[in-house]
Amino acid sequence: MSRWMVLLSGGLCSCTSYADSVWRPIATHATMLAMVMFINLVFLGGLYVLSIIKGKRHRALLESQAQEAQIDFLTQVLNRRGFERRIADKRQLQGYILIVDIDDFKRINDEYGHHSGDVVLQYVAARLKDALGEEDMIARFGGEEFVIYAALKNKQSAEELSRRLVISISANSYQVPGVDEPLNVTISVGVASVLDSPNVSDVTSRKGVLSSAFKIADSNLYKAKRLGKNQSVIN
């Protein structure tokens, strides 16, 4: 009996040893495979997170570039493109267009240099912007000319705003680097009303409304110049 028990236990031991020799490599390979899969998942997850971060940064960069493309670098107000885009986004136009021109700006450039002219442009842009409301827009259209859209409901408000702009510029002298005496600067302003239909969807119609307002404001600007400058004219 004891002999058979010895034989049986020996057989079991040999079977266990055989099973260990068969499954141990399998278990080892399975563990290595699991580790490789885990590392791959971590790597792919990292790539996914990096792609999201990179995508957000890229979108932020594009938005920043688009914004910069609509801003005048020197004066930090809207440029013509930015103004036209903001106007196009408005649901309805009900207000006034003001065209502002710095008087005798060529003389400032000629006598004191273009750097001095740039400083004057920055001063004027800042003062004009400070005088406007939250719903108003100001843009530099080129040279010494600025355009303002003011969301005002009546002519009296437009007259008051245009006079306030003229006074805000002429009431101060501007200290320019390299120039001994502060410069006296004035502006002339031409004003015209602009009003289109509510919820206008006809782009051509809106352009026509704006074009008409710009022509009238420009004509009034030249009237202000002919009348002696440093003033505003509104029909």
Residue pairs with C-beta under 8 A, 6 or more apart in sequence:
69 81
69 82
70 78
70 79
70 81
70 82
70 85
71 77
71 78
71 79
71 82
72 78
72 79
72 125
72 139
72 140
74 118
74 121
74 122
74 140
75 121
75 122
75 125
75 126
75 140
76 125
77 125
77 128
77 129
77 138
77 139
77 140
77 146
78 86
78 137
78 138
78 139
78 140
79 139
79 140
79 141
80 139
80 140
80 141
80 142
80 147
82 139
83 137
83 139
83 141
83 147
83 149
86 137
87 93
87 137
87 149
87 210
88 203
88 206
91 198
91 199
92 196
92 197
92 198
92 199
92 200
93 149
93 194
93 195
93 196
93 200
93 206
93 209
93 210
94 151
94 153
94 194
94 195
94 196
95 136
95 149
95 150
95 151
95 152
95 153
95 193
95 194
95 195
96 149
96 150
96 152
96 158
96 161
96 191
96 192
96 193
96 194
96 234
97 147
97 148
97 149
97 191
97 192
97 193
97 194
97 210
97 213
97 214
97 217
98 147
98 148
98 149
98 150
98 158
98 161
98 162
98 165
98 189
98 190
98 191
98 217
98 232
99 145
99 146
99 147
99 148
99 189
99 190
99 191
99 214
99 217
99 218
99 220
99 221
100 128
100 145
100 146
100 147
100 148
100 165
100 187
100 188
100 189
101 144
101 145
101 146
101 187
101 188
101 189
101 221
101 225
102 108
102 120
102 121
102 124
102 144
102 185
102 186
102 187
103 185
103 186
103 187
103 188
103 225
103 229
103 230
104 186
104 229
105 117
105 120
105 143
105 144
108 116
108 117
108 120
108 183
108 185
109 116
109 117
112 176
112 178
112 179
112 183
113 178
115 177
115 178
116 176
116 177
116 178
116 179
116 183
117 144
119 174
119 176
119 177
120 174
120 176
120 183
120 185
121 140
121 144
123 174
123 185
124 146
124 169
124 185
124 187
125 138
125 140
125 146
127 168
127 169
127 172
128 138
128 146
128 148
128 165
128 168
128 169
129 138
130 168
131 161
131 164
131 165
131 168
132 138
132 148
132 150
133 150
133 151
135 151
136 148
136 149
136 150
136 151
137 148
137 149
138 146
138 147
138 148
139 146
139 147
139 148
140 146
141 147
147 214
148 165
149 194
150 157
150 158
150 161
152 158
152 161
155 193
155 234
158 191
158 193
158 234
159 191
159 232
159 234
162 189
162 191
162 232
162 234
163 232
165 187
165 189
165 232
166 186
166 187
166 188
166 189
166 230
166 231
166 232
169 185
169 186
169 187
170 184
170 185
170 186
170 187
170 230
173 182
173 183
173 184
174 182
174 183
174 184
174 185
175 182
175 183
176 182
176 183
186 229
186 230
187 230
188 221
188 224
188 225
188 229
188 230
188 231
188 232
189 221
189 224
189 231
189 232
189 233
190 216
190 217
190 218
190 219
190 220
190 221
190 222
190 223
190 224
190 232
190 233
190 234
191 217
191 220
191 232
191 233
191 234
191 235
192 213
192 214
192 215
192 216
192 217
192 220
192 234
192 235
193 213
194 209
194 210
194 213
195 209
196 205
196 206
196 209
197 205
200 206
216 235
220 232
220 233
220 234
220 235
221 233
223 233
224 231
224 232
224 233
227 233
